[in-house]
Amino acid sequence: MKIKLITVGKLKEKYLKDGIAEYIKRLGRFAKVEQVELVDEKTPDRASQLENQQILEKEGKRILSKISDKEYVIVLAIEGKQFPSEKFSQTIDQIMTSGYSNLTFVIGGSLGLSPEVKKRGNLLMSFGQLTLPHQLMKLVLVEQIYRAFMIQQGSPYHK
């Protein structure tokens, strides 16, 4: 299986890079992980609604250009479905056994995601209604993906 992580914005903080690298290394037993970091558009301090919409459209086009028709896409969005870890693990297992070998996760930038990206998602998923920096969300996501595989293995990692 191949897992692709598409994120908007460059990760700068060393502690986040280190944590993400650790979980990606651990995931290597189960899947090949590809990270795609896309450039985020600069948002003016007092951007109008139209400017924000244009930024989302530009970022959305970049995201969609990195997704093929053969990928199962999970888009992280605040309005998405919430899962306990066990159900998330079952969902990944069902995706893998239903013929998809490429699983893609999308994390938007500071403004979120365009409607087109959300429409492309096979599943909209949320980690709750809290607002988290998208860089931190990537770390939380890779840990939960790793946890999902450990649950499938019956590992004591998930208690």
N, C-alpha and C positions, 0 to 999 in steps of 0.2 A: 504494500500500500504506500501511496505517496500523499503526504500532507503538505499543503502549501499555506503559508501564512502571508496574506497581503495586508500591509499596513501603510497608512498615509503618515508621512513624517519620519525623519531620521531619528533613531535612538541615540542619545548622547550620553546618558548617565551610565557610568561604569557598573554600578551595583545592579542596575536592571539588565545590562548586557550580560553580566556574569550569571545572574539567575536564569535568564532565558537560555544561555548557552548550556548551562548544567542540565536543564530539563530536555533540551533538544538532544543532548548527548544520551541521556537516559532513554529517550524515545527511539533512538537508533536501533534498539532491539526489535522494535515493532513496525517501524515505518521509516521511510526516507523523508526528511523534513526539508522543505525549501522555504527560505524567507525572501519575500519581495517587499522591499521598502521603497515606496514611491515618494517623490518630492511633494511636499505640501505647498499650496499656494499661500502667499503672504496675504494676511487679512488686515486691512486698515483698522486702526483703533476704533473708529466710529463708522464701520462699514454699514451701508444701507442694506435693506432686505434684498434688493436686486443684486448688489455686489456679492452678498453671501450666497445667493442662489447661483450666480455665475461661477463662483469658486467651487461650489459643490458639483456643478456640472463638469468643470474642467477636471477635478479630481476623480469624479465618477467615470469619465471617459478613460482616464489612465488605468483605473481599477479594471474596468471591463475589458480593456485591451490585453490584460494578463490572464483572462479566464477563457478556457475553451468550452465548447458545448458538452464535452465528456466529463466535466467535473461536477461533483456534488458540492454546492456552495452553501455554507452556513455564514450568514451575515449577522454580525453583532450589532444590535440596535436596541435602544431602551424599551421600545414597544414590542420587542420579541417575546417569545415564549421562555419561561423560566423552568429549569430542570433541577432536581436534586442530582447529585453526582452519579448515583446508581442509574437513574433514567438517562442521563447524558451518555454513560457508558453503553447502555443498551441501544441507544440511538446510533452511536458510532458503529456498533456491531451490526445493526440492521443495515446501515448504509454499506458496509463492507460486504455483507452477504447478499445484497441485492444487485450486485454487478458493478458497482462503482469501485475503481481502484485509485481514483484521485479525489481527495477530500480537501476542499479549500475553505479557509476561514478568512473573513474580511473584517478588518477593524478600520473605521474611518478616522479622519482627523478631528481637529478641535470643533469643527462645525457639524460633524456627523457625516452622513452619507446621502447621496442623491437618491431620488425616488427610483431612478433606473437601476441603480445597484441593488436596492432593496427588492425590486421586482425580479432581478436575476437570481436572487437567492432562492434555493430550494427550501430553506428554513431560516426564519428570523429568530435569533436567540438573544436572550438578555441575561445578564448576571445580576439583575436587580435594578432598582430605580435610582441607586446612587450614581452620581457623576464621578467618573474616575478619569485621570489622565490617560490618553490612549496608549502611552508608553507603558504605564503600569498595567493596563488591561492586557497587553501582550504577555506579560509575565504570568498573570492570573490564568490566562487562557492556556498557555503551554503546560502549566502545572495541572490544570483540570484535564487536559488531553492525556497527560501522563497518568493521572489518577484513573481515568477511564480505562486505560489499558491494564493497569494494575488490578482494578476491580474485575475485569474479564479474566485475569489470571488467578483470581482468588487470593491475591497477595495481602499480607497484613498491613501494607502501606496505608490502605484505606480502612480506617477504624470507625 
